[in-house]
Amino acid sequence: MHATRREFIKLSGLGGLALTTGLSALSIHTSAAPAPADYDLIIVGGTPGGIMAAVAAARLGKKSLILERTAYMGGLPANGLGATDIATRGATGGLFLEFVQRIKKQYVDTYGADSQQVKDCSDGYHFEPSVAAKVFEDLLREHPAITVLTMRQFDFEPENLTIQQNRIQGIRVINRNTGQPETYQGRMFVDATYEGDLIAAAGVPFMLGREGKSEYDEIGAGRVYKHWGGKEGPGSTFEADNAVQAYNYRLCVTNDPKIRTKIQKPARYNREEYMSLVDDVKTGIHTGVDVLKLTDAQKAENERLAKAGMPPVVPGMPKGIAWLTNMVKLPNGKNDGNNQHLAFISTDLPEENWPYPTSAWEWRDRFAQRLREYTEGLFYFAQNDPALPEWFRKQCSEWGWAKDEYTDNGNFPRQLYVREGRRMKGKYIFKAHDARPTQPGGRPPVHADSITASHYALDSHAVRKREKGRIHLDGFLSYPSAVYTVPYGVIVPDSPIENLLAPVPASATHIGFSTLRMEPCWMALGQAAGTAGALCIQQNKTVHTLPVKDLQKSLLQQKAILIYPPKLSPTDPTFETAQWEALNGK
C-alpha cells in the first residue's frame, strides 16, 4: 500500500547481521585492545561525514570514537563513487577541499606532476576507490584523539541508548567479531549513518517517502514521470507516497585487459528480469527527451537495421556498455560506473529497497546481496545472452571489474549506495526552494545561520520499476539548482534531545534531500557537526542553545565556505569578511 498522507514518524526495529558481504579482515583502524569507555564525541557510522566530524573535533582538542559496522571506513567514496558530485567546484571548502587536495597530492607523489594519472584525477575530484580509502586512513592516523572501532553494530532499538534528562549518556553496540555487547559513554553524539539509525533509537521524529506538491509547492514533488531533460509527462500526479529512491552499487569498471577481471554469472541468476533490455537495444528507444525527435522513417530504417543485425540510429541513444552504466573516467584506466539515466533498466533496483531504511540489518543484508547478484546478472546477461545482438554483446564483453579493487570481495564494492534513508525532522527542513534562485540570475535564499555552501542539481533516482506505457521510471528526475547555503537547523533535531547532531540523515524533504545527499555536502555537514559538538562541550551548551555565530566563526577559521563568493579564494585575506557581509546581506 502507498500512503496517501505523509506524517513525521518514529519507528524502532529489530537487531541484525552484516550489511557487507565478503569481509575477510578487520580494518587497520580497529583497536585491538579494549577502548576507553568515555568520549567527548561518539560518532555512529564511518562514512565521510562521520570521519570529518571526528577530524574537526580532534583539531579542537576533543576525543572521538567512531563506531563502524563493517570492517572498512570511508563509505561511498571508498566504494566506487570516484566522480565527485559537485556542480560548482570551490563552492564547498573546509575538510572536503582538503580531502580533494590530498587526493591530487597522492597521485602527484605516486606518479609525478605531469603524469596521465594526475590529469585523469581532475584536480583531485576523480579518484580510484583504493586511493580515497588511503586518504581517509591518513586523515584518521594523523589524529590520535580519534579511536575507530570497526565491526561494531548499532541496532536502532531504544534500549541501545541510555538517555537521562534529554541527554544521551551511553550507547550499546555488538562486537561482530565476538558477538558480545559493548557500552560506551559520551558527551555528544553524531548520527553519520546513511540509514539514520541513531536518530531513530533516540526517538527523534523522521521522514520517509515523498512529499506531495501540495505540501511545500516543490518542483518535482510526489509522483512524477518525465523524459530525461524534458518536462513532466502523462501519469504525473504530484501526490505523496511512501516511495524511496532506488539504490545501486557504484562500480569500478575497466576495459583495460591488464587490470580487467571477468564478470561471473551470479549464483542466483534470473534471465527474465533483464529481457526488456533486448528490445531497447534493438530499437534504441530510451528515456531521454531526444527520443521524441525520432521520425517514422527512422523507425522503419531501424527495423531494417535490427533484422540485419546492426545497431539502430536514435538521437541521444546510449551506445554499447552505456546502456548498462553511465561512466566517468578515473585514473589508471578505471571508471566510476553509475546507473544510466537514459535507460529503462540499469544498475538501480527500484521498489525493492523501500523497506530498507527502517528494516533490521538481517533484512538489509539480504537486500544488499540481492542487489549485488542483480548487478552481476545484468552485466553477465549483456555479455552472454544470445537474445541480444552480437554487436552489443561484443561491445559489452570488453568490460569487467578492476581486479586490484576490493580484492577480498570479488572485486565488487563493499558498500551499498543508500541514496536516501530516514530524513530527520530538524529545526529546519531543507526544501527545493532552498536550492533554487529566488529570481532569474540570482541566488537561492541566504540562510544567515549557514554552516556550508553546496551545489548540485535536485537529483532523484527512480522509485518504481518500468511501467507499461510510461515515458520514464517514476521519480527519476533532475532539475537545475544554484549554489546554496545550508542552515544549522538541518543537523539539529526538532526534539528535546540536547546532545545529538545528524549531518548525514539531515532534515529535508525528499526533493530537498536529493541535493544535500552528495558526499561533498555530507562531509561539510560532518565537519560542522564535529565542530558544533566540540563547542557545545567547551561552552557547556546544548545543540539548541549553541550560538551559531560561534560555530560559523570556527568553521571560517577552518576554511569552510558558508556562502559562496565566486571571485574570492579561501586564501584571500578578505575571504572571511566577505562571507560575513554576504550572510548578513551587506
C-alpha positions in Angstrom: 0.0 0.0 0.0 1.1 3.5 -0.7 0.5 6.2 1.9 -2.0 8.9 0.8 -0.9 11.2 3.7 2.6 11.6 5.0 3.4 12.3 8.6 6.5 12.6 10.7 7.0 9.2 12.3 9.1 7.5 14.9 9.9 3.8 14.5 12.1 1.2 16.1 13.3 -2.2 14.7 15.0 -5.5 15.3 18.6 -6.4 15.6 20.6 -7.9 12.7 23.7 -9.1 11.0 26.2 -7.8 8.3 25.5 -5.4 5.5 28.7 -6.0 3.7 29.4 -9.4 2.3 32.8 -10.9 1.6 34.6 -9.3 4.6 37.7 -11.2 5.5 39.8 -8.9 7.6 39.5 -6.1 10.1 40.3 -2.6 9.1 43.8 -1.4 10.2 42.0 1.3 12.2 40.3 -1.2 14.5 41.7 -1.0 18.1 43.0 -4.4 19.1 42.8 -3.5 22.8 39.6 -2.5 24.6 38.9 1.1 24.1 38.3 3.7 26.8 34.7 3.8 27.8 34.3 7.6 27.8 34.5 10.1 24.9 33.7 13.7 24.0 32.0 12.6 20.8 30.6 9.3 19.8 30.0 9.0 16.1 27.9 6.2 14.6 29.0 5.5 11.0 32.4 5.5 9.4 31.1 7.5 6.4 32.9 10.5 5.1 30.5 12.7 7.1 31.5 10.7 10.3 35.2 10.9 9.5 35.1 14.6 9.0 33.1 15.1 12.3 35.8 13.3 14.2 38.7 15.2 12.5 37.1 18.5 13.1 36.5 17.7 16.8 40.1 16.4 17.1 41.5 19.6 15.8 39.6 21.4 18.5 41.1 19.1 21.1 38.2 16.7 21.6 38.4 12.9 21.8 36.1 11.0 19.4 35.0 7.4 18.9 33.8 6.2 15.5 31.7 3.0 15.6 31.5 1.4 12.1 29.5 -1.7 11.4 31.7 -3.1 8.6 35.4 -3.8 8.5 36.1 -0.7 6.3 36.0 3.0 6.6 35.1 5.7 4.0 31.6 4.9 2.8 30.8 5.6 -0.8 34.0 7.4 -2.0 36.0 4.3 -0.9 33.5 2.1 -2.7 33.2 3.3 -6.2 31.9 6.9 -6.1 35.0 8.3 -7.6 33.4 11.1 -9.7 32.7 13.7 -7.1 29.2 15.0 -7.3 29.6 18.8 -7.0 28.4 21.2 -9.7 30.5 24.2 -8.8 34.0 23.4 -7.7 35.0 25.7 -4.9 31.5 26.1 -3.6 32.3 23.7 -0.7 35.6 24.1 1.2 37.0 23.1 4.6 37.8 19.4 5.1 36.1 18.4 1.8 38.5 20.6 -0.1 41.4 19.3 2.0 40.3 15.7 1.0 40.3 16.7 -2.7 43.7 18.3 -2.4 45.1 15.2 -0.6 43.7 13.0 -3.4 45.6 15.1 -6.0 48.8 15.0 -3.9 48.5 11.3 -3.6 48.6 11.0 -7.4 51.3 13.6 -7.8 53.5 11.9 -5.2 53.0 8.4 -6.7 53.1 9.1 -10.5 54.6 12.6 -10.9 53.0 16.0 -11.5 52.9 15.6 -15.3 51.6 12.1 -15.3 48.4 10.9 -17.0 47.1 9.8 -13.6 47.3 13.4 -12.3 45.5 14.6 -15.4 42.8 12.0 -15.0 42.3 12.8 -11.3 40.9 16.2 -12.4 42.5 18.2 -9.6 41.6 15.5 -7.1 37.8 15.3 -7.9 38.1 12.0 -9.7 39.8 9.1 -7.9 40.1 5.3 -7.5 38.3 3.7 -4.5 41.5 2.5 -3.0 43.0 6.0 -3.2 40.0 7.5 -1.4 40.3 4.8 1.3 44.0 5.6 1.8 43.4 9.4 2.1 40.7 8.7 4.8 43.1 6.4 6.6 45.8 9.0 6.5 43.5 11.6 8.0 42.5 9.3 10.8 46.1 8.2 11.6 47.1 11.8 12.0 44.7 12.4 14.9 45.5 10.2 18.0 42.4 11.7 19.6 40.2 9.6 17.2 39.5 6.0 18.1 37.9 3.9 15.3 36.2 0.6 16.1 35.1 -1.4 13.1 32.8 -4.4 13.1 30.6 -2.7 15.7 26.9 -3.0 15.0 24.4 -0.5 16.3 20.8 -1.6 16.2 18.2 1.1 16.4 16.1 -0.2 19.3 15.8 2.5 22.0 17.2 0.2 24.7 20.6 0.5 23.0 20.8 4.1 24.2 20.9 5.4 27.8 19.0 8.7 27.9 18.7 10.8 31.0 17.2 14.3 31.3 17.1 14.6 27.5 20.8 13.7 27.1 22.2 10.6 25.6 24.6 9.2 28.1 25.7 5.9 26.6 25.4 3.6 23.6 25.4 -0.1 23.3 26.8 -1.9 20.2 27.5 -5.5 19.3 31.1 -6.5 18.6 30.6 -8.6 15.4 33.8 -10.5 15.9 33.0 -11.7 19.4 29.2 -11.4 19.4 29.4 -9.6 22.7 27.8 -6.3 23.6 30.0 -3.2 24.4 28.9 0.0 26.0 30.5 3.5 25.6 29.7 6.8 27.2 29.9 10.2 25.5 29.1 13.8 25.9 28.0 14.4 22.4 26.6 12.0 19.7 26.6 12.2 16.0 24.5 10.2 13.6 26.7 9.7 10.5 24.8 6.7 9.2 23.3 6.6 5.7 20.3 4.9 7.3 19.6 7.3 10.3 19.7 4.6 12.9 20.9 6.7 15.8 18.2 9.3 15.4 15.6 6.6 15.3 16.8 5.0 18.5 16.8 8.4 20.2 13.2 8.9 19.4 13.8 11.8 17.0 11.0 12.2 14.5 11.9 11.5 10.9 10.5 11.5 7.4 10.2 8.7 4.8 8.8 8.7 1.3 7.9 11.6 -0.9 6.0 14.7 0.0 3.3 15.8 -2.4 3.5 19.1 -4.3 0.6 20.4 -2.2 2.7 20.2 1.0 5.5 22.7 0.2 4.8 23.5 -3.5 8.2 22.0 -4.5 9.2 21.4 -8.1 9.4 17.6 -8.8 7.5 16.6 -5.6 5.4 13.5 -5.5 4.7 11.1 -8.4 6.4 12.4 -11.5 7.2 11.0 -14.9 9.4 12.9 -17.3 11.7 12.3 -20.2 15.3 12.9 -19.0 15.8 16.5 -19.9 12.2 17.1 -20.7 9.0 18.2 -19.0 6.7 16.3 -16.7 4.5 13.9 -18.7 1.4 11.8 -18.5 0.9 9.9 -15.3 2.4 12.7 -13.1 0.0 13.3 -10.2 2.5 15.0 -7.8 0.8 13.1 -5.0 2.7 12.0 -1.9 3.6 8.3 -1.2 5.9 6.1 0.8 8.4 5.5 -2.1 12.2 5.6 -1.5 14.5 6.4 -4.4 16.5 3.5 -5.8 19.9 2.2 -4.5 22.7 0.7 -6.5 26.4 0.0 -6.3 28.9 2.5 -7.7 31.0 0.2 -9.8 34.7 0.3 -10.6 34.9 -0.9 -14.2 37.6 -1.1 -16.9 38.2 -2.2 -20.4 42.0 -2.4 -19.9 42.9 -6.1 -20.3 45.8 -5.7 -17.9 43.6 -4.9 -14.9 40.3 -6.4 -16.0 38.7 -9.4 -14.4 35.8 -11.3 -16.0 32.3 -10.8 -14.7 30.9 -14.1 -13.5 27.3 -15.4 -13.6 25.9 -15.0 -10.1 24.6 -17.9 -8.1 21.0 -16.7 -8.3 20.5 -15.6 -11.9 17.1 -14.7 -13.3 17.4 -14.1 -17.0 13.8 -13.0 -17.3 14.3 -9.8 -15.3 16.7 -8.5 -17.9 14.8 -9.4 -21.1 13.3 -6.0 -21.6 16.8 -4.8 -22.4 16.7 -6.7 -25.7 14.1 -4.6 -27.4 15.6 -1.4 -26.0 19.0 -2.3 -27.6 17.4 -3.3 -30.9 15.2 -0.3 -31.2 17.3 2.3 -29.5 14.3 3.5 -27.5 15.5 5.3 -24.4 14.1 7.7 -21.7 15.8 10.9 -22.9 13.8 13.8 -24.5 15.8 13.4 -27.7 13.8 10.2 -28.5 10.9 12.5 -29.4 12.9 13.5 -32.5 12.7 10.0 -33.9 10.7 10.1 -37.2 8.6 7.3 -38.6 11.1 6.9 -41.4 13.9 6.5 -38.9 11.9 3.9 -37.0 11.4 1.9 -40.2 15.1 2.1 -41.0 16.0 0.9 -37.5 13.7 -2.1 -38.0 15.7 -2.9 -41.2 19.0 -2.5 -39.3 17.8 -4.8 -36.5 16.9 -7.5 -39.0 20.4 -7.1 -40.5 22.0 -7.4 -37.0 23.1 -3.8 -37.0 22.8 -1.1 -34.3 19.9 1.3 -34.6 20.4 5.1 -35.0 18.4 7.1 -32.5 19.2 10.7 -31.3 20.7 10.6 -27.8 20.8 6.8 -27.6 23.3 5.2 -25.2 25.9 3.0 -27.0 27.3 -0.3 -26.0 28.1 -0.7 -22.3 26.5 2.8 -21.8 23.1 1.0 -21.9 24.0 -0.6 -18.6 26.0 2.1 -16.8 26.9 5.8 -17.0 30.7 6.0 -16.7 33.2 8.7 -15.7 36.8 8.2 -16.3 39.1 7.7 -13.3 42.9 7.4 -13.2 44.7 4.1 -14.2 42.2 3.0 -16.8 39.3 2.7 -14.4 35.8 4.2 -14.5 33.1 5.1 -12.0 30.0 3.2 -13.2 26.7 4.6 -12.1 23.1 4.0 -13.1 22.3 5.1 -16.7 19.6 7.8 -16.5 18.7 7.2 -20.2 17.8 3.5 -19.7 14.7 1.8 -18.5 16.8 -0.9 -16.9 20.3 -0.3 -15.4 22.1 -0.8 -12.1 19.4 0.7 -9.9 16.8 -1.7 -8.5 13.7 0.4 -7.7 10.9 -0.6 -5.4 12.7 -3.5 -3.7 14.6 -1.1 -1.4 11.6 0.7 0.1 11.7 -1.2 3.4 15.4 -0.7 3.8 15.6 2.5 5.9 13.6 1.0 8.8 14.5 -2.7 8.4 16.8 -4.6 10.7 20.3 -5.5 9.5 19.3 -9.0 8.6 16.8 -7.8 6.0 19.3 -5.1 4.8 22.0 -7.7 4.3 19.7 -9.9 2.2 18.8 -6.9 0.1 22.4 -5.9 -0.4 23.2 -9.4 -1.6 20.2 -9.4 -3.8 21.3 -6.1 -5.4 24.8 -7.4 -5.9 23.6 -10.5 -7.7 21.1 -8.4 -9.8 24.0 -6.2 -10.9 26.3 -9.0 -11.7 23.5 -10.7 -13.5 22.8 -7.6 -15.6 26.3 -7.5 -16.9 26.5 -11.2 -17.4 23.3 -11.1 -19.4 24.6 -8.2 -21.6 27.8 -10.0 -22.3 26.4 -13.5 -23.0 22.7 -13.8 -23.8 22.0 -14.9 -27.4 18.8 -12.9 -27.5 20.9 -9.8 -27.6 22.6 -8.7 -30.9 26.1 -10.0 -31.4 27.5 -6.4 -31.8 26.1 -5.4 -28.5 27.4 -8.5 -26.6 30.8 -7.9 -28.2 30.9 -4.3 -27.0 29.8 -5.2 -23.5 32.3 -8.0 -23.3 35.2 -5.6 -23.4 34.4 -4.5 -19.9 35.0 -6.1 -16.4 35.7 -5.2 -12.8 39.0 -3.7 -11.9 41.0 -6.6 -10.4 43.0 -4.5 -8.0 40.0 -3.0 -6.2 38.0 -4.8 -3.4 40.3 -7.8 -3.7 38.7 -9.6 -0.8 35.2 -9.1 -2.1 35.3 -10.5 -5.6 36.3 -7.0 -6.9 32.9 -5.8 -6.1 32.1 -2.7 -3.9 31.6 -3.4 -0.2 29.2 -0.6 0.4 25.6 -0.3 -0.9 24.7 3.2 -2.2 22.0 4.2 0.2 20.9 7.3 -1.6 18.1 8.1 1.0 17.3 6.6 4.3 15.5 8.2 7.2 15.4 12.0 7.0 15.4 13.6 10.4 12.8 16.2 11.2 15.1 19.0 12.3 14.8 22.6 13.4 14.8 23.5 9.7 13.5 21.4 6.9 15.6 21.9 3.7 13.3 22.1 0.6 13.7 22.5 -3.1 13.2 26.3 -2.8 16.4 26.5 -0.7 18.5 25.3 -3.7 16.9 27.4 -6.5 17.3 31.1 -7.3 14.6 33.4 -6.0 14.8 35.3 -9.3 16.4 34.7 -12.7 20.2 35.2 -12.4 20.0 35.4 -8.7 20.9 33.1 -5.8 18.8 30.9 -3.6 17.6 32.2 -0.3 20.5 33.1 2.0 20.4 31.5 5.4 22.2 33.7 8.0 22.9 30.6 10.1 24.6 28.8 7.2 27.2 26.1 8.0 28.2 25.3 4.5 27.6 26.2 0.9 27.0 23.5 -1.6 25.8 22.9 -5.2 24.3 20.0 -7.0 21.1 19.6 -9.0 17.9 18.4 -7.4 18.5 14.8 -8.5 16.4 11.8 -7.5 16.6 8.3 -8.9 13.6 6.2 -9.7 11.2 4.8 -7.1 9.4 2.3 -9.3 10.4 -0.2 -11.9 9.4 0.0 -15.6 5.7 0.5 -16.1 3.9 -0.1 -19.4 3.3 3.0 -21.4 5.3 5.3 -19.2 8.0 7.6 -20.8 10.4 7.0 -17.9 10.6 5.5 -14.5 8.6 7.1 -11.8 10.6 9.7 -9.8 13.7 9.6 -12.0 14.3 13.3 -12.4 16.7 16.2 -12.3 16.2 20.0 -12.0 18.8 22.7 -12.0 19.8 24.5 -8.9 22.3 27.2 -7.9 25.0 27.4 -5.2 23.0 27.5 -2.0 23.5 27.8 1.8 22.6 25.1 4.3 21.3 26.3 7.7 22.5 24.8 11.0 18.9 23.7 11.7 19.2 20.8 9.2 21.5 18.9 11.5 19.7 19.8 14.8 16.9 17.5 15.9 13.4 19.0 16.4 13.4 17.1 19.7 14.2 17.6 23.3 17.5 15.6 22.9 20.2 18.1 23.7 23.4 16.4 22.6 22.7 14.8 19.2 23.5 16.0 15.7 22.7 14.4 12.4 24.8 15.5 9.5 24.0 12.6 7.2 20.3 11.7 7.8 19.8 15.5 7.6 16.5 17.3 7.8 15.0 17.8 4.3 12.1 16.9 2.1 12.6 14.1 -0.5 13.4 16.7 -3.1 15.5 18.9 -0.8 17.5 15.8 0.3 18.2 15.0 -3.4 20.8 17.7 -3.5 22.0 17.6 0.2 22.8 13.9 -0.1 26.0 14.4 -2.1 29.2 13.4 -0.3 30.9 16.9 -0.5 27.9 18.4 1.3 27.8 15.4 3.8 31.5 16.0 4.5 30.9 19.7 5.2 27.9 18.9 7.4 30.0 16.4 9.2 32.7 19.0 9.8 30.1 21.4 11.1 28.7 18.7 13.4 32.1 17.8 14.9 32.8 21.5 15.4 29.5 22.1 17.0 29.9 19.2 19.3 33.3 20.4 20.4 32.0 23.9 21.0 29.0 22.6 23.0 31.4 20.9 25.3 33.6 23.9 25.6 30.8 26.3 26.3 28.5 23.9 28.3 25.7 24.4 25.7 23.2 22.2 24.1 22.9 21.8 20.3 19.8 24.0 20.6 21.5 26.8 22.6 24.9 26.9 20.9 25.5 30.4 19.5 25.5 29.8 15.7 27.9 32.8 15.3 30.5 31.0 17.3 30.1 27.9 15.2 30.4 29.9 12.0 33.4 31.7 13.2 35.2 28.4 14.0 34.2 27.0 10.6 35.5 30.0 8.8 38.8 29.6 10.6 38.8 26.1 9.3 38.5 27.5 5.7 34.9 26.3 5.4 32.7 28.1 2.9 29.4 29.3 4.4 28.3 31.3 1.4 30.0 31.1 -2.0 31.8 34.2 -3.2 32.7 33.3 -6.8 35.5 35.8 -7.2 37.3 35.0 -3.9 39.5 32.2 -2.8 39.7 30.9 0.8 43.3 32.1 0.8 42.3 35.7 0.1 42.8 37.8 3.2 39.3 39.3 2.8 37.6 35.9 2.4 36.1 35.7 5.9 35.0 39.3 6.0 33.3 38.9 2.6 31.4 35.8 3.8 30.2 37.6 6.9 29.0 40.5 4.9 27.2 38.3 2.3 25.5 36.3 5.0 24.2 39.4 6.6 23.0 41.0 3.3 25.7 43.6 3.0 
